[in-house]
Every structure is written in C-alpha cells, then in structure tokens.
Amino acid sequence: MKIKELIKDHFTLVKYMVAAFTGSLLNFITAYIFYIVVDLDIIVANSIGLIVGFLWTFIASKLVFHKQRTLKGFLVYLGTFVLGMVMANLVIKYASEFFGRFLSKKFSFMVSKVLSGILPFLSNYLIRKKVFKNDFV
C-alpha cells in the first residue's frame, strides 16, 4: 500500500495526530521550562504543560475539523484530559525516579516526558473516537 493511500484511508487519524503533536510540543516545552529552568516539582511542571497542551489540542481540533462542540463534547475532552493527566503524572514521576539514577536531570526529564505521553495519547484517541463516532475529534 502506498503512503498516499494510507494517509487517505486514515486521514482523520493523521489530522488528529498533527493537532495532538503540536499540543504535545507545547506541553513538552512548557513543562521543560517549569521543571528545568524554574525548578518546580516535576508533577507541577508536568501538569502545567499538560494543561497548555490540552487547551491547544481542544482549540486546534475545533479549527481543523470545523466542528462546533457542545457542552458534552467539552466534558468528554475534559474527562479524557483528567484521566490522561493522572496517567501521565504517574508515568513521569516513576520514570524520572528510575532514569534519574543514571541520567542527568534534563535527559531523565526528556525520556520520562516522552514515555508519559504515549499511554494518555492512545487512551484519549480511543475514548474520543468511540464517543464521537463519525463526528470524531
């Protein structure tokens, strides 16, 4: 299967991934600044980054998909965000403790932050896809 056909077949996923990637980038940069530069606790810094990324992803999804969301839509986004934030904070806490034993603070944070984004991304995608069905994201 050609890449062009693959993208066409999964265009909703591709658009979601672009919106999520930019949100994740903002999340990462914000958390990095608050943890490494400002020296806040990793959970606090991560939570601030997650909130910034969540707001961007919610707004970007509305712009990309040109959908007006109801209160239900926002509550689904908020609920999946809270679930994802709990998962991400648990992963980053324990991963940074583990990697902090043999990596510098910066590298331990980077590895832990990437790992803490995988599980919430997948769970949010699947939950939102199921709830919104054809009116996805």
Secondary structure, 3 states (H helix, E strand, C coil): CCHHHHHHHCHHHHHHHHHHHHHHHHHHHHHHHHHHHCCCCHHHHHHHHHHHHHHHHHHHHHHHHCCCCCHHHHHHHHHHHHHHHHHHHHHHHHHHHHHCCCCCHHHHHHHHHHHHHHHHHHHHHHHHHHHHHHHCC
